[in-house]
Amino acid sequence: MKKNLLEIDFDENVFIEIFPEWQGCNLEITKLSGGITNKLYRVKSEKGDVTVRIYGDKTELFINRDFEIQALEEMSKIGVCSKVVSYMPEIGLTVVEFIDDSIVLTNKHFLDQALYPEIASPIRKIHNSKVTLNKIFNPLVEVGKMASILENCNVKYPEFDIQGSIKRLEKLSAIINIPETEFVACHNDLLADNFILIKEEYKHKYDAPMYIIDWEYAGMAPKYYDIADMFQEVLIPRESEKQIVREYCEDRQFDKTLYYIDLFKPFPDIFWFLWSLIQLNISTIEFDFYNYGETKYNNAQQNIKFLSDEYGISI
């Protein structure tokens, strides 16, 4: 396979060339929505039902696929994601089992209190799994890596105080002071689209009611960062955040858990802000990366102000 899978139509002939053992099957190939940088397809036949992920252009700048596949394999063992079917980094492709009979969550689902146990359960299971992932995701270090990649793009954005924001995160990291020895397995990209809810009438067919997909950024990280990142994606009211945190920590150490989640909120926003500016310069995908990044930047500044107003933490 010498073709660039991003540049050709992913049809039956292409799939059979990669997986000749599916030759003769009645294939049904559907392009999936979701994912800004990768191409996703569902391939279904009597031989199986799978999701094919074709890695986006230059995603290797951010993602180590060996780390990702290790996370997928370990997390499938504890029942929070689908199993790996095939891993072919040499052609930029990973295949996992497709999770059928389900719906993809949206931000609005995070307003539904009835779903909070099902949202919190897999997150808690990941964090308590004692799985050791090969990737270390230190939020401050990862922000620094993104800043370096952006700097190498030789572009300037004077409207944003990037260095000032990073210095604030350095001060905040010193206040948080969680050593890497206390990091746990985390997903680190818990946006709504990555939660897959099994429909009520099909739950008897599955081991869990909720699964989590897209493990590209998974690694050992502070558990509070994982939830802070989720909250900065779904942007729900404060009271809804508190209810989800209470469900997650099972009413133990609630105040401490909420406090550290709040402290981490500016980190994912600056991380994804920098990621957006990088994509603006390297991606061929039609997406408004600038406005997406600007929103993240502004959210980070608002959360820094919140820390001052709520906790008296001035950085």
C-alpha positions as protocol buffer text, in pm:
chain_id: "A"
residue {
  index: 1
  type: MET
  ca { x: 0 y: 0 z: 0 }
}
residue {
  index: 2
  type: LYS
  ca { x: 195 y: 301 z: -132 }
}
residue {
  index: 3
  type: LYS
  ca { x: -105 y: 531 z: -160 }
}
residue {
  index: 4
  type: ASN
  ca { x: -171 y: 812 z: 87 }
}
residue {
  index: 5
  type: LEU
  ca { x: -502 y: 708 z: 241 }
}
residue {
  index: 6
  type: LEU
  ca { x: -589 y: 1071 z: 313 }
}
residue {
  index: 7
  type: GLU
  ca { x: -576 y: 1161 z: -55 }
}
residue {
  index: 8
  type: ILE
  ca { x: -788 y: 883 z: -208 }
}
residue {
  index: 9
  type: ASP
  ca { x: -1145 y: 763 z: -178 }
}
residue {
  index: 10
  type: PHE
  ca { x: -1160 y: 496 z: 90 }
}
residue {
  index: 11
  type: ASP
  ca { x: -1371 y: 243 z: -95 }
}
residue {
  index: 12
  type: GLU
  ca { x: -1411 y: -134 z: -103 }
}
residue {
  index: 13
  type: ASN
  ca { x: -1110 y: -184 z: -332 }
}
residue {
  index: 14
  type: VAL
  ca { x: -881 y: 11 z: -100 }
}
residue {
  index: 15
  type: PHE
  ca { x: -1007 y: -176 z: 206 }
}
residue {
  index: 16
  type: ILE
  ca { x: -962 y: -518 z: 41 }
}
residue {
  index: 17
  type: GLU
  ca { x: -609 y: -423 z: -67 }
}
residue {
  index: 18
  type: ILE
  ca { x: -527 y: -360 z: 300 }
}
residue {
  index: 19
  type: PHE
  ca { x: -730 y: -654 z: 435 }
}
residue {
  index: 20
  type: PRO
  ca { x: -739 y: -926 z: 166 }
}
residue {
  index: 21
  type: GLU
  ca { x: -890 y: -1170 z: 417 }
}
residue {
  index: 22
  type: TRP
  ca { x: -1218 y: -974 z: 379 }
}
residue {
  index: 23
  type: GLN
  ca { x: -1223 y: -1055 z: 5 }
}
residue {
  index: 24
  type: GLY
  ca { x: -1565 y: -1183 z: -103 }
}
residue {
  index: 25
  type: CYS
  ca { x: -1750 y: -1022 z: 187 }
}
residue {
  index: 26
  type: ASN
  ca { x: -2045 y: -793 z: 127 }
}
residue {
  index: 27
  type: LEU
  ca { x: -1890 y: -471 z: 258 }
}
residue {
  index: 28
  type: GLU
  ca { x: -2083 y: -168 z: 380 }
}
residue {
  index: 29
  type: ILE
  ca { x: -1852 y: 135 z: 419 }
}
residue {
  index: 30
  type: THR
  ca { x: -1978 y: 452 z: 586 }
}
residue {
  index: 31
  type: LYS
  ca { x: -1783 y: 769 z: 655 }
}
residue {
  index: 32
  type: LEU
  ca { x: -1823 y: 871 z: 1019 }
}
residue {
  index: 33
  type: SER
  ca { x: -1853 y: 1222 z: 1154 }
}
residue {
  index: 34
  type: GLY
  ca { x: -1646 y: 1338 z: 1451 }
}
residue {
  index: 35
  type: GLY
  ca { x: -1276 y: 1397 z: 1478 }
}
residue {
  index: 36
  type: ILE
  ca { x: -1126 y: 1715 z: 1340 }
}
residue {
  index: 37
  type: THR
  ca { x: -793 y: 1585 z: 1213 }
}
residue {
  index: 38
  type: ASN
  ca { x: -850 y: 1215 z: 1130 }
}
residue {
  index: 39
  type: LYS
  ca { x: -1073 y: 1038 z: 880 }
}
residue {
  index: 40
  type: LEU
  ca { x: -1306 y: 777 z: 1027 }
}
residue {
  index: 41
  type: TYR
  ca { x: -1496 y: 500 z: 851 }
}
residue {
  index: 42
  type: ARG
  ca { x: -1723 y: 219 z: 960 }
}
residue {
  index: 43
  type: VAL
  ca { x: -1677 y: -106 z: 769 }
}
residue {
  index: 44
  type: LYS
  ca { x: -1942 y: -370 z: 826 }
}
residue {
  index: 45
  type: SER
  ca { x: -1984 y: -719 z: 682 }
}
residue {
  index: 46
  type: GLU
  ca { x: -2053 y: -1074 z: 792 }
}
residue {
  index: 47
  type: LYS
  ca { x: -1684 y: -1089 z: 891 }
}
residue {
  index: 48
  type: GLY
  ca { x: -1704 y: -804 z: 1140 }
}
residue {
  index: 49
  type: ASP
  ca { x: -1799 y: -449 z: 1227 }
}
residue {
  index: 50
  type: VAL
  ca { x: -1506 y: -211 z: 1268 }
}
residue {
  index: 51
  type: THR
  ca { x: -1401 y: 152 z: 1284 }
}
residue {
  index: 52
  type: VAL
  ca { x: -1110 y: 246 z: 1060 }
}
residue {
  index: 53
  type: ARG
  ca { x: -912 y: 550 z: 1170 }
}
residue {
  index: 54
  type: ILE
  ca { x: -686 y: 709 z: 909 }
}
residue {
  index: 55
  type: TYR
  ca { x: -435 y: 934 z: 1078 }
}
residue {
  index: 56
  type: GLY
  ca { x: -458 y: 1301 z: 988 }
}
residue {
  index: 57
  type: ASP
  ca { x: -178 y: 1485 z: 812 }
}
residue {
  index: 58
  type: LYS
  ca { x: 113 y: 1577 z: 1043 }
}
residue {
  index: 59
  type: THR
  ca { x: -63 y: 1434 z: 1350 }
}
residue {
  index: 60
  type: GLU
  ca { x: 270 y: 1271 z: 1432 }
}
residue {
  index: 61
  type: LEU
  ca { x: 374 y: 1615 z: 1563 }
}
residue {
  index: 62
  type: PHE
  ca { x: 136 y: 1560 z: 1856 }
}
residue {
  index: 63
  type: ILE
  ca { x: 66 y: 1191 z: 1879 }
}
residue {
  index: 64
  type: ASN
  ca { x: 284 y: 886 z: 1937 }
}
residue {
  index: 65
  type: ARG
  ca { x: 79 y: 604 z: 1787 }
}
residue {
  index: 66
  type: ASP
  ca { x: 264 y: 336 z: 1985 }
}
residue {
  index: 67
  type: PHE
  ca { x: 154 y: 511 z: 2305 }
}
residue {
  index: 68
  type: GLU
  ca { x: -200 y: 535 z: 2171 }
}
residue {
  index: 69
  type: ILE
  ca { x: -223 y: 167 z: 2083 }
}
residue {
  index: 70
  type: GLN
  ca { x: -87 y: 65 z: 2423 }
}
residue {
  index: 71
  type: ALA
  ca { x: -354 y: 277 z: 2588 }
}
residue {
  index: 72
  type: LEU
  ca { x: -626 y: 120 z: 2371 }
}
residue {
  index: 73
  type: GLU
  ca { x: -510 y: -231 z: 2451 }
}
residue {
  index: 74
  type: GLU
  ca { x: -489 y: -167 z: 2825 }
}
residue {
  index: 75
  type: MET
  ca { x: -819 y: 20 z: 2845 }
}
residue {
  index: 76
  type: SER
  ca { x: -1007 y: -245 z: 2646 }
}
residue {
  index: 77
  type: LYS
  ca { x: -897 y: -497 z: 2912 }
}
residue {
  index: 78
  type: ILE
  ca { x: -1082 y: -300 z: 3180 }
}
residue {
  index: 79
  type: GLY
  ca { x: -1390 y: -259 z: 2960 }
}
residue {
  index: 80
  type: VAL
  ca { x: -1396 y: 113 z: 2885 }
}
residue {
  index: 81
  type: CYS
  ca { x: -1315 y: 106 z: 2513 }
}
residue {
  index: 82
  type: SER
  ca { x: -1341 y: -124 z: 2213 }
}
residue {
  index: 83
  type: LYS
  ca { x: -1077 y: -382 z: 2123 }
}
residue {
  index: 84
  type: VAL
  ca { x: -798 y: -326 z: 1872 }
}
residue {
  index: 85
  type: VAL
  ca { x: -841 y: -524 z: 1551 }
}
residue {
  index: 86
  type: SER
  ca { x: -537 y: -403 z: 1356 }
}
residue {
  index: 87
  type: TYR
  ca { x: -253 y: -152 z: 1401 }
}
residue {
  index: 88
  type: MET
  ca { x: -70 y: -38 z: 1086 }
}
residue {
  index: 89
  type: PRO
  ca { x: 128 y: 279 z: 1162 }
}
residue {
  index: 90
  type: GLU
  ca { x: 336 y: 226 z: 848 }
}
residue {
  index: 91
  type: ILE
  ca { x: 31 y: 324 z: 640 }
}
residue {
  index: 92
  type: GLY
  ca { x: -127 y: 551 z: 901 }
}
residue {
  index: 93
  type: LEU
  ca { x: -417 y: 333 z: 1007 }
}
residue {
  index: 94
  type: THR
  ca { x: -573 y: 176 z: 1317 }
}
residue {
  index: 95
  type: VAL
  ca { x: -880 y: -48 z: 1324 }
}
residue {
  index: 96
  type: VAL
  ca { x: -1093 y: -112 z: 1633 }
}
residue {
  index: 97
  type: GLU
  ca { x: -1423 y: -288 z: 1691 }
}
residue {
  index: 98
  type: PHE
  ca { x: -1721 y: -64 z: 1618 }
}
residue {
  index: 99
  type: ILE
  ca { x: -1956 y: -1 z: 1911 }
}
residue {
  index: 100
  type: ASP
  ca { x: -2307 y: -40 z: 1769 }
}
residue {
  index: 101
  type: ASP
  ca { x: -2650 y: 13 z: 1928 }
}
residue {
  index: 102
  type: SER
  ca { x: -2536 y: 345 z: 2073 }
}
residue {
  index: 103
  type: ILE
  ca { x: -2550 y: 721 z: 2058 }
}
residue {
  index: 104
  type: VAL
  ca { x: -2264 y: 970 z: 2067 }
}
residue {
  index: 105
  type: LEU
  ca { x: -2302 y: 1220 z: 2349 }
}
residue {
  index: 106
  type: THR
  ca { x: -2332 y: 1593 z: 2287 }
}
residue {
  index: 107
  type: ASN
  ca { x: -2272 y: 1878 z: 2529 }
}
residue {
  index: 108
  type: LYS
  ca { x: -2644 y: 1883 z: 2607 }
}
residue {
  index: 109
  type: HIS
  ca { x: -2625 y: 1531 z: 2750 }
}
residue {
  index: 110
  type: PHE
  ca { x: -2403 y: 1670 z: 3026 }
}
residue {
  index: 111
  type: LEU
  ca { x: -2703 y: 1865 z: 3153 }
}
residue {
  index: 112
  type: ASP
  ca { x: -2899 y: 1543 z: 3211 }
}
residue {
  index: 113
  type: GLN
  ca { x: -2853 y: 1441 z: 3574 }
}
residue {
  index: 114
  type: ALA
  ca { x: -2981 y: 1090 z: 3498 }
}
residue {
  index: 115
  type: LEU
  ca { x: -2667 y: 1030 z: 3288 }
}
residue {
  index: 116
  type: TYR
  ca { x: -2415 y: 1141 z: 3551 }
}
residue {
  index: 117
  type: PRO
  ca { x: -2357 y: 792 z: 3696 }
}
residue {
  index: 118
  type: GLU
  ca { x: -2291 y: 655 z: 3348 }
}
residue {
  index: 119
  type: ILE
  ca { x: -2061 y: 946 z: 3257 }
}
residue {
  index: 120
  type: ALA
  ca { x: -1863 y: 929 z: 3581 }
}
residue {
  index: 121
  type: SER
  ca { x: -1828 y: 551 z: 3600 }
}
residue {
  index: 122
  type: PRO
  ca { x: -1581 y: 488 z: 3313 }
}
residue {
  index: 123
  type: ILE
  ca { x: -1372 y: 791 z: 3412 }
}
residue {
  index: 124
  type: ARG
  ca { x: -1344 y: 667 z: 3767 }
}
residue {
  index: 125
  type: LYS
  ca { x: -1266 y: 317 z: 3639 }
}
residue {
  index: 126
  type: ILE
  ca { x: -980 y: 450 z: 3425 }
}
residue {
  index: 127
  type: HIS
  ca { x: -834 y: 655 z: 3708 }
}
residue {
  index: 128
  type: ASN
  ca { x: -861 y: 370 z: 3959 }
}
residue {
  index: 129
  type: SER
  ca { x: -739 y: 100 z: 3720 }
}
residue {
  index: 130
  type: LYS
  ca { x: -375 y: 105 z: 3836 }
}
residue {
  index: 131
  type: VAL
  ca { x: -283 y: 63 z: 3470 }
}
residue {
  index: 132
  type: THR
  ca { x: 55 y: 213 z: 3382 }
}
residue {
  index: 133
  type: LEU
  ca { x: 57 y: 381 z: 3042 }
}
residue {
  index: 134
  type: ASN
  ca { x: 383 y: 442 z: 2858 }
}
residue {
  index: 135
  type: LYS
  ca { x: 302 y: 806 z: 2789 }
}
residue {
  index: 136
  type: ILE
  ca { x: 360 y: 1064 z: 3064 }
}
residue {
  index: 137
  type: PHE
  ca { x: 116 y: 1351 z: 3011 }
}
residue {
  index: 138
  type: ASN
  ca { x: 239 y: 1630 z: 3238 }
}
residue {
  index: 139
  type: PRO
  ca { x: 3 y: 1921 z: 3159 }
}
residue {
  index: 140
  type: LEU
  ca { x: 269 y: 2192 z: 3195 }
}
residue {
  index: 141
  type: VAL
  ca { x: 524 y: 1996 z: 2991 }
}
residue {
  index: 142
  type: GLU
  ca { x: 266 y: 1923 z: 2719 }
}
residue {
  index: 143
  type: VAL
  ca { x: 177 y: 2293 z: 2695 }
}
residue {
  index: 144
  type: GLY
  ca { x: 547 y: 2368 z: 2656 }
}
residue {
  index: 145
  type: LYS
  ca { x: 574 y: 2113 z: 2375 }
}
residue {
  index: 146
  type: MET
  ca { x: 284 y: 2276 z: 2193 }
}
residue {
  index: 147
  type: ALA
  ca { x: 441 y: 2620 z: 2236 }
}
residue {
  index: 148
  type: SER
  ca { x: 766 y: 2489 z: 2084 }
}
residue {
  index: 149
  type: ILE
  ca { x: 585 y: 2338 z: 1785 }
}
residue {
  index: 150
  type: LEU
  ca { x: 405 y: 2668 z: 1727 }
}
residue {
  index: 151
  type: GLU
  ca { x: 731 y: 2860 z: 1753 }
}
residue {
  index: 152
  type: ASN
  ca { x: 882 y: 2634 z: 1486 }
}
residue {
  index: 153
  type: CYS
  ca { x: 596 y: 2735 z: 1255 }
}
residue {
  index: 154
  type: ASN
  ca { x: 757 y: 3083 z: 1244 }
}
residue {
  index: 155
  type: VAL
  ca { x: 431 y: 3271 z: 1293 }
}
residue {
  index: 156
  type: LYS
  ca { x: 338 y: 3551 z: 1531 }
}
residue {
  index: 157
  type: TYR
  ca { x: 11 y: 3615 z: 1712 }
}
residue {
  index: 158
  type: PRO
  ca { x: 68 y: 3935 z: 1912 }
}
residue {
  index: 159
  type: GLU
  ca { x: -301 y: 3952 z: 2002 }
}
residue {
  index: 160
  type: PHE
  ca { x: -241 y: 3663 z: 2244 }
}
residue {
  index: 161
  type: ASP
  ca { x: -7 y: 3676 z: 2545 }
}
residue {
  index: 162
  type: ILE
  ca { x: 128 y: 3325 z: 2494 }
}
residue {
  index: 163
  type: GLN
  ca { x: 442 y: 3355 z: 2706 }
}
residue {
  index: 164
  type: GLY
  ca { x: 253 y: 3535 z: 2981 }
}
residue {
  index: 165
  type: SER
  ca { x: -8 y: 3261 z: 2985 }
}
residue {
  index: 166
  type: ILE
  ca { x: 258 y: 2990 z: 3011 }
}
residue {
  index: 167
  type: LYS
  ca { x: 424 y: 3172 z: 3301 }
}
residue {
  index: 168
  type: ARG
  ca { x: 91 y: 3181 z: 3481 }
}
residue {
  index: 169
  type: LEU
  ca { x: 56 y: 2807 z: 3427 }
}
residue {
  index: 170
  type: GLU
  ca { x: 406 y: 2759 z: 3569 }
}
residue {
  index: 171
  type: LYS
  ca { x: 301 y: 2944 z: 3885 }
}
residue {
  index: 172
  type: LEU
  ca { x: -21 y: 2745 z: 3900 }
}
residue {
  index: 173
  type: SER
  ca { x: 166 y: 2417 z: 3855 }
}
residue {
  index: 174
  type: ALA
  ca { x: 386 y: 2505 z: 4154 }
}
residue {
  index: 175
  type: ILE
  ca { x: 73 y: 2569 z: 4363 }
}
residue {
  index: 176
  type: ILE
  ca { x: -84 y: 2238 z: 4254 }
}
residue {
  index: 177
  type: ASN
  ca { x: 241 y: 2048 z: 4318 }
}
residue {
  index: 178
  type: ILE
  ca { x: 132 y: 1697 z: 4218 }
}
residue {
  index: 179
  type: PRO
  ca { x: 441 y: 1484 z: 4142 }
}
residue {
  index: 180
  type: GLU
  ca { x: 445 y: 1253 z: 3841 }
}
residue {
  index: 181
  type: THR
  ca { x: 465 y: 958 z: 4081 }
}
residue {
  index: 182
  type: GLU
  ca { x: 101 y: 1032 z: 4168 }
}
residue {
  index: 183
  type: PHE
  ca { x: -19 y: 1047 z: 3808 }
}
residue {
  index: 184
  type: VAL
  ca { x: -278 y: 789 z: 3701 }
}
residue {
  index: 185
  type: ALA
  ca { x: -403 y: 657 z: 3369 }
}
residue {
  index: 186
  type: CYS
  ca { x: -606 y: 932 z: 3199 }
}
residue {
  index: 187
  type: HIS
  ca { x: -778 y: 989 z: 2865 }
}
residue {
  index: 188
  type: ASN
  ca { x: -690 y: 1362 z: 2842 }
}
residue {
  index: 189
  type: ASP
  ca { x: -945 y: 1445 z: 2570 }
}
residue {
  index: 190
  type: LEU
  ca { x: -1286 y: 1386 z: 2726 }
}
residue {
  index: 191
  type: LEU
  ca { x: -1500 y: 1591 z: 2491 }
}
residue {
  index: 192
  type: ALA
  ca { x: -1864 y: 1487 z: 2455 }
}
residue {
  index: 193
  type: ASP
  ca { x: -1806 y: 1319 z: 2117 }
}
residue {
  index: 194
  type: ASN
  ca { x: -1577 y: 1066 z: 2282 }
}
residue {
  index: 195
  type: PHE
  ca { x: -1851 y: 922 z: 2506 }
}
residue {
  index: 196
  type: ILE
  ca { x: -2053 y: 641 z: 2350 }
}
residue {
  index: 197
  type: LEU
  ca { x: -2377 y: 556 z: 2533 }
}
residue {
  index: 198
  type: ILE
  ca { x: -2538 y: 217 z: 2470 }
}
residue {
  index: 199
  type: LYS
  ca { x: -2910 y: 249 z: 2401 }
}
residue {
  index: 200
  type: GLU
  ca { x: -3130 y: 121 z: 2683 }
}
residue {
  index: 201
  type: GLU
  ca { x: -3279 y: -167 z: 2484 }
}
residue {
  index: 202
  type: TYR
  ca { x: -2933 y: -302 z: 2393 }
}
residue {
  index: 203
  type: LYS
  ca { x: -2751 y: -271 z: 2726 }
}
residue {
  index: 204
  type: HIS
  ca { x: -2793 y: -643 z: 2793 }
}
residue {
  index: 205
  type: LYS
  ca { x: -2557 y: -710 z: 2500 }
}
residue {
  index: 206
  type: TYR
  ca { x: -2268 y: -508 z: 2642 }
}
residue {
  index: 207
  type: ASP
  ca { x: -2044 y: -521 z: 2947 }
}
residue {
  index: 208
  type: ALA
  ca { x: -2088 y: -150 z: 3023 }
}
residue {
  index: 209
  type: PRO
  ca { x: -2347 y: 119 z: 2945 }
}
residue {
  index: 210
  type: MET
  ca { x: -2084 y: 378 z: 2841 }
}
residue {
  index: 211
  type: TYR
  ca { x: -1761 y: 351 z: 2643 }
}
residue {
  index: 212
  type: ILE
  ca { x: -1493 y: 608 z: 2566 }
}
residue {
  index: 213
  type: ILE
  ca { x: -1320 y: 636 z: 2227 }
}
residue {
  index: 214
  type: ASP
  ca { x: -1025 y: 828 z: 2075 }
}
residue {
  index: 215
  type: TRP
  ca { x: -725 y: 760 z: 2300 }
}
residue {
  index: 216
  type: GLU
  ca { x: -468 y: 962 z: 2107 }
}
residue {
  index: 217
  type: TYR
  ca { x: -367 y: 1181 z: 2403 }
}
residue {
  index: 218
  type: ALA
  ca { x: -396 y: 917 z: 2674 }
}
residue {
  index: 219
  type: GLY
  ca { x: -122 y: 892 z: 2930 }
}
residue {
  index: 220
  type: MET
  ca { x: -30 y: 911 z: 3295 }
}
residue {
  index: 221
  type: ALA
  ca { x: -161 y: 1245 z: 3420 }
}
residue {
  index: 222
  type: PRO
  ca { x: -322 y: 1409 z: 3722 }
}
residue {
  index: 223
  type: LYS
  ca { x: -678 y: 1273 z: 3741 }
}
residue {
  index: 224
  type: TYR
  ca { x: -805 y: 1624 z: 3811 }
}
residue {
  index: 225
  type: TYR
  ca { x: -670 y: 1745 z: 3476 }
}
residue {
  index: 226
  type: ASP
  ca { x: -876 y: 1481 z: 3295 }
}
residue {
  index: 227
  type: ILE
  ca { x: -1200 y: 1610 z: 3442 }
}
residue {
  index: 228
  type: ALA
  ca { x: -1097 y: 1975 z: 3406 }
}
residue {
  index: 229
  type: ASP
  ca { x: -1042 y: 1911 z: 3036 }
}
residue {
  index: 230
  type: MET
  ca { x: -1387 y: 1754 z: 3010 }
}
residue {
  index: 231
  type: PHE
  ca { x: -1553 y: 2050 z: 3179 }
}
residue {
  index: 232
  type: GLN
  ca { x: -1373 y: 2295 z: 2951 }
}
residue {
  index: 233
  type: GLU
  ca { x: -1509 y: 2104 z: 2653 }
}
residue {
  index: 234
  type: VAL
  ca { x: -1872 y: 2062 z: 2757 }
}
residue {
  index: 235
  type: LEU
  ca { x: -1900 y: 2403 z: 2934 }
}
residue {
  index: 236
  type: ILE
  ca { x: -2190 y: 2322 z: 3163 }
}
residue {
  index: 237
  type: PRO
  ca { x: -2320 y: 2533 z: 3454 }
}
residue {
  index: 238
  type: ARG
  ca { x: -2128 y: 2528 z: 3782 }
}
residue {
  index: 239
  type: GLU
  ca { x: -2398 y: 2332 z: 3964 }
}
residue {
  index: 240
  type: SER
  ca { x: -2386 y: 2060 z: 3695 }
}
residue {
  index: 241
  type: GLU
  ca { x: -2009 y: 2039 z: 3735 }
}
residue {
  index: 242
  type: LYS
  ca { x: -2050 y: 1991 z: 4108 }
}
residue {
  index: 243
  type: GLN
  ca { x: -2305 y: 1715 z: 4060 }
}
residue {
  index: 244
  type: ILE
  ca { x: -2076 y: 1527 z: 3821 }
}
residue {
  index: 245
  type: VAL
  ca { x: -1779 y: 1567 z: 4056 }
}
residue {
  index: 246
  type: ARG
  ca { x: -1987 y: 1440 z: 4348 }
}
residue {
  index: 247
  type: GLU
  ca { x: -2086 y: 1138 z: 4141 }
}
residue {
  index: 248
  type: TYR
  ca { x: -1726 y: 1080 z: 4029 }
}
residue {
  index: 249
  type: CYS
  ca { x: -1573 y: 1092 z: 4377 }
}
residue {
  index: 250
  type: GLU
  ca { x: -1871 y: 910 z: 4530 }
}
residue {
  index: 251
  type: ASP
  ca { x: -1908 y: 1191 z: 4781 }
}
residue {
  index: 252
  type: ARG
  ca { x: -1558 y: 1134 z: 4921 }
}
residue {
  index: 253
  type: GLN
  ca { x: -1315 y: 1429 z: 4932 }
}
residue {
  index: 254
  type: PHE
  ca { x: -1557 y: 1632 z: 4723 }
}
residue {
  index: 255
  type: ASP
  ca { x: -1419 y: 1976 z: 4818 }
}
residue {
  index: 256
  type: LYS
  ca { x: -1059 y: 1871 z: 4750 }
}
residue {
  index: 257
  type: THR
  ca { x: -1150 y: 1709 z: 4417 }
}
residue {
  index: 258
  type: LEU
  ca { x: -1344 y: 2012 z: 4296 }
}
residue {
  index: 259
  type: TYR
  ca { x: -1065 y: 2247 z: 4409 }
}
residue {
  index: 260
  type: TYR
  ca { x: -795 y: 2066 z: 4212 }
}
residue {
  index: 261
  type: ILE
  ca { x: -1019 y: 2034 z: 3906 }
}
residue {
  index: 262
  type: ASP
  ca { x: -1068 y: 2411 z: 3917 }
}
residue {
  index: 263
  type: LEU
  ca { x: -692 y: 2465 z: 3945 }
}
residue {
  index: 264
  type: PHE
  ca { x: -631 y: 2259 z: 3633 }
}
residue {
  index: 265
  type: LYS
  ca { x: -895 y: 2425 z: 3412 }
}
residue {
  index: 266
  type: PRO
  ca { x: -662 y: 2681 z: 3247 }
}
residue {
  index: 267
  type: PHE
  ca { x: -420 y: 2406 z: 3137 }
}
residue {
  index: 268
  type: PRO
  ca { x: -636 y: 2225 z: 2878 }
}
residue {
  index: 269
  type: ASP
  ca { x: -760 y: 2553 z: 2737 }
}
residue {
  index: 270
  type: ILE
  ca { x: -406 y: 2679 z: 2671 }
}
residue {
  index: 271
  type: PHE
  ca { x: -305 y: 2335 z: 2541 }
}
residue {
  index: 272
  type: TRP
  ca { x: -589 y: 2325 z: 2286 }
}
residue {
  index: 273
  type: PHE
  ca { x: -545 y: 2696 z: 2207 }
}
residue {
  index: 274
  type: LEU
  ca { x: -185 y: 2629 z: 2102 }
}
residue {
  index: 275
  type: TRP
  ca { x: -290 y: 2312 z: 1921 }
}
residue {
  index: 276
  type: SER
  ca { x: -544 y: 2517 z: 1722 }
}
residue {
  index: 277
  type: LEU
  ca { x: -289 y: 2776 z: 1611 }
}
residue {
  index: 278
  type: ILE
  ca { x: -55 y: 2497 z: 1501 }
}
residue {
  index: 279
  type: GLN
  ca { x: -336 y: 2332 z: 1303 }
}
residue {
  index: 280
  type: LEU
  ca { x: -414 y: 2670 z: 1148 }
}
residue {
  index: 281
  type: ASN
  ca { x: -67 y: 2661 z: 994 }
}
residue {
  index: 282
  type: ILE
  ca { x: -28 y: 2295 z: 900 }
}
residue {
  index: 283
  type: SER
  ca { x: -374 y: 2144 z: 846 }
}
residue {
  index: 284
  type: THR
  ca { x: -542 y: 2108 z: 507 }
}
residue {
  index: 285
  type: ILE
  ca { x: -879 y: 2045 z: 673 }
}
residue {
  index: 286
  type: GLU
  ca { x: -1150 y: 2309 z: 642 }
}
residue {
  index: 287
  type: PHE
  ca { x: -1212 y: 2413 z: 1001 }
}
residue {
  index: 288
  type: ASP
  ca { x: -1212 y: 2748 z: 1180 }
}
residue {
  index: 289
  type: PHE
  ca { x: -906 y: 2676 z: 1392 }
}
residue {
  index: 290
  type: TYR
  ca { x: -846 y: 3042 z: 1472 }
}
residue {
  index: 291
  type: ASN
  ca { x: -1183 y: 3107 z: 1635 }
}
residue {
  index: 292
  type: TYR
  ca { x: -1172 y: 2770 z: 1809 }
}
residue {
  index: 293
  type: GLY
  ca { x: -834 y: 2861 z: 1955 }
}
residue {
  index: 294
  type: GLU
  ca { x: -937 y: 3214 z: 2046 }
}
residue {
  index: 295
  type: THR
  ca { x: -1232 y: 3076 z: 2243 }
}
residue {
  index: 296
  type: LYS
  ca { x: -1001 y: 2842 z: 2430 }
}
residue {
  index: 297
  type: TYR
  ca { x: -760 y: 3126 z: 2508 }
}
residue {
  index: 298
  type: ASN
  ca { x: -1040 y: 3348 z: 2639 }
}
residue {
  index: 299
  type: ASN
  ca { x: -1179 y: 3064 z: 2850 }
}
residue {
  index: 300
  type: ALA
  ca { x: -837 y: 3017 z: 3009 }
}
residue {
  index: 301
  type: GLN
  ca { x: -819 y: 3385 z: 3103 }
}
residue {
  index: 302
  type: GLN
  ca { x: -1168 y: 3364 z: 3253 }
}
residue {
  index: 303
  type: ASN
  ca { x: -1069 y: 3063 z: 3461 }
}
residue {
  index: 304
  type: ILE
  ca { x: -756 y: 3236 z: 3585 }
}
residue {
  index: 305
  type: LYS
  ca { x: -981 y: 3521 z: 3702 }
}
residue {
  index: 306
  type: PHE
  ca { x: -1218 y: 3266 z: 3859 }
}
residue {
  index: 307
  type: LEU
  ca { x: -931 y: 3121 z: 4064 }
}
residue {
  index: 308
  type: SER
  ca { x: -860 y: 3468 z: 4198 }
}
residue {
  index: 309
  type: ASP
  ca { x: -1225 y: 3541 z: 4277 }
}
residue {
  index: 310
  type: GLU
  ca { x: -1312 y: 3197 z: 4419 }
}
residue {
  index: 311
  type: TYR
  ca { x: -994 y: 3094 z: 4597 }
}
residue {
  index: 312
  type: GLY
  ca { x: -784 y: 3411 z: 4621 }
}
residue {
  index: 313
  type: ILE
  ca { x: -517 y: 3255 z: 4398 }
}
residue {
  index: 314
  type: SER
  ca { x: -346 y: 3530 z: 4200 }
}
residue {
  index: 315
  type: ILE
  ca { x: -110 y: 3419 z: 3927 }
}
